Amino acid sequence: MTSKKQQVRGPTVADVARQAGVSKAQAARALGGYGAVSEEVQIRVTQAAETLGYRPNELARSMNTGRSNTIGVIVGDIENPHFGLALRGMADVARQAGFHLLLSNSDETVEEEREAVRVMLDKRVDGIIVAPCSSLACDNDHLKQVLTEGRALMTFDRSVEGLDVETIQADFLNVAREATQLLLNAGHHRIAYLSSMRIAAPYTHAMSLGPTPVAQRVKGMIDAHHDAGMALDPNLVRLNALNEACIEQILTELLSLPEPPSALIASDNLIAMGILRGLARRGLRVPEDISFVMYDDFPWTELMTPALTVVAQPVYEMGREAARRLICHIRQQPAGALPAFDSWMVVRGSVGPVRAGGKPVPAAWALSK
């Protein structure tokens, strides 16, 4: 005959109250952080909870206080070190303020982002920081719902048309012009830009890219070409560089053009690594055969041969500020003026003069080896 094992339960509020010698109501107020208790009762309850190893029921406490001390964070690609560094900044500030992070990955799709918002609202997060997949107002009713339900909301990296919330992002317009001028001054008149931004049709200059960093970067390229008395070929602006296969296809198409680019600009470090692998497979050298610039600066960029010329931005500090401001909004405290975050060039060795005689790369290199 077998006996059922008794389920071991954890200590309850009643246990803590008994240990502290106070009423259950007093213990609940002290543990939940709501209502008024004396300093003596608070100390006794805290010591009793520590002695018993009491862990509060976060859901019950959130129902009593209206707060969960949890912040939801939704990013486009958790594998992207850009978001990893930003998350570190958010986590550092949140921890110091007594908040936890609930992280979700949208995979840069509106559907996944919408589901992540639904789950976070169900979990009763106090606020959400999101790097929105789309800047179009028609795609973001789920973000408006966050505000409708009385939760704090901030956007990170990209803003959304018609959404009246703060956005933490760097300014890229001037540095994009500077990076393009650097390449133009080296004799590169065919400069391509690759981004993971999703669009349904090939890029044209008449197309709106919304309030996004990509729009600033392309505008900076256009302005630099205009300053040099030239025009940026829209066929050299390639979006939808979503993964390794897409990057490989874009590289093949660019290098197959009658006038292929002699310089490439990567919109983030994942695209940069995909490009560099593709160039290596084709036997193309940086910068002897093709010059290269990327957005974001990470330690590995200095370890390359040659070290890579980059556009840097204060990602960690931006993450810290996003969390700080969101917590201020949650607590209904003034957050102060929204700071400006500038980006800057770090010139290293991956930009060189255009190939001798201005000759394009051989057509055979357009095909993957």
Stockholm file with secondary structure:
# STOCKHOLM 1.0

chainA/1-369         MTSKKQQVRGPTVADVARQAGVSKAQAARALGGYGAVSEEVQIRVTQAAETLGYRPNELARSMNTGRSNTIGVIVGDIENPHFGLALRGMADVARQAGFHLLLSNSDETVEEEREAVRVMLDKRVDGIIVAPCSSLACDNDHLKQVLTEGRALMTFDRSVEGLDVETIQADFLNVAREATQLLLNAGHHRIAYLSSMRIAAPYTHAMSLGPTPVAQRVKGMIDAHHDAGMALDPNLVRLNALNEACIEQILTELLSLPEPPSALIASDNLIAMGILRGLARRGLRVPEDISFVMYDDFPWTELMTPALTVVAQPVYEMGREAARRLICHIRQQPAGALPAFDSWMVVRGSVGPVRAGGKPVPAAWALSK
#=GR chainA/1-369 SS CCCCCCCCCCCCHHHHHHHHTSCHHHHHHHHHTCSCCCHHHHHHHHHHHHHHTCCCCHHHHHHHHSCCSEEEEEESCTTSHHHHHHHHHHHHHHHHTTCEEEEEECTTCHHHHHHHHHHHHHTTCSEEEECCSCCCGGGCHHHHHHHHTTCEEEEESSCCTTCCSCEECEECHHHHHHHHHHHHHTTCCCEEEECCCCCSSCCCTTSCCCSSHHHHHHHHHHHHHHHTTCCCCGGGEECCCCSHHHHHHHHHHHHTSSSCCSEEEESSHHHHHHHHHHHHHTTCCTTTTCEEEEESCCHHHHHSSSCCEEEECCHHHHHHHHHHHHHHHHTTCCCCSCCCEECEEECCSSCCCCSGGGCCCCGGGGSCC
#=GC SS_cons         CCCCCCCCCCCCHHHHHHHHTSCHHHHHHHHHTCSCCCHHHHHHHHHHHHHHTCCCCHHHHHHHHSCCSEEEEEESCTTSHHHHHHHHHHHHHHHHTTCEEEEEECTTCHHHHHHHHHHHHHTTCSEEEECCSCCCGGGCHHHHHHHHTTCEEEEESSCCTTCCSCEECEECHHHHHHHHHHHHHTTCCCEEEECCCCCSSCCCTTSCCCSSHHHHHHHHHHHHHHHTTCCCCGGGEECCCCSHHHHHHHHHHHHTSSSCCSEEEESSHHHHHHHHHHHHHTTCCTTTTCEEEEESCCHHHHHSSSCCEEEECCHHHHHHHHHHHHHHHHTTCCCCSCCCEECEEECCSSCCCCSGGGCCCCGGGGSCC
//
